[in-house]
Amino acid sequence: MTEIDPDENYDILDPPVRVIFSGRVQGVGFRWTCQRIAKRHPVSGTVKNLADGTVELFADGNQQSVIAFLVEINSKMSGNIREQNITPVRDQVTFEGFKII
């Protein structure tokens, strides 16, 4: 599990990233909150519910923007997030805007 702390150095975080959030993250407006937060940051990507009860988010942009985006999600949804797993996306992907799938 990788937690986002705004005071840490994230040189190893290389967008785009895939984040899997677990906890009480479905049925609570999590995806809509992510989309609203994305509008305040120069990021692109997608967010969707997965069948196992987790939420999958892809985020792309410059490193600082992606970090700020994830920090804000963690701040707003801290009561719902139990765990998050952040991994770099190795495949070539292109996102247009930020969308709920």
N, C-alpha and C positions, 0 to 999 in steps of 0.2 A: 504494500500500500504506500502510495506517495501522497503526503498531505501538502497542501499549498500554504506556505507561510510567507506573507509579503516581505518579511525581513530577511529571508534566506536568499542565497545566490543560486540562481537556476541556470547556470551556464550549460548544464547537461540537457535542459529542456529544449528540444529542437522541433519547433512546429513544422508540419501539422502533428497534432497529438490525438490519440483516442483515449477517452476517459470513460470508465465504467463506474457509475455511482450505484451503491447499494444502500439499503435502509428503507425508510418509508418515502420512496421517491416516485411512486406511481399513484395517481388519483389525488394529488395534493397541489397541482399546478406547477410542478417542477419544470416541465418542458417550456411552458409559457413564460415562467420566470427567466429561464435561460435565454429565451428569445428576446425578452424585454431588456435584459442586461446586455446582450450582444449589440443592441442598437446604440449603446453608449460607448462601445469599444470598436476599433477598426479591426474586427475579426470576421471570418466567414466560417461556415461549417454546417453541421446538422445535429439534431438531437432527436432520439426516438426511444420509446419503451421497448424493452426486450421481453420475450415470453417468460423468462425466469424471474421477473419482478424487478430487474435492474433497469437503469437508463444508460444508454450509450450516447456519448457526445463526441463529435469530431470538431476540433478547433484549429484554424489556421490564421496566420497573420505574423507580424513580427513578434519576437520572443516576449518583449515587455507587454505588448497588448494582450497576448494570450495569457500571460501570467496574471495581469490585472483582471481580465475577464474571469478566470478561474477563482481568483481570490474573492471577487464579488459574489460569485455563485456560492462559494463556501460560506461567506458571511451571511447572505440572505437565507440560505437553506440549511444552516448548521444544525438545526433541530431535527432535520430529516435525513441527513447524510450520516450513515454509519461508517462506510468505507468508500474509498475511491482508488482506482487503479489507473495510473497514467502511463501510457506507452507511446513511443514515437511511431508514426506511420511511415513505413519504409517504401510503400508503393507510391507512384506518382498519382496524386489526386488533385482535383480542382473543384473548388466550391464557389458558388455564386451566391453571395449574401449568406444569411444564416436562416435555416429553415427547420421547421418541425416536420418530421416524417411520420 
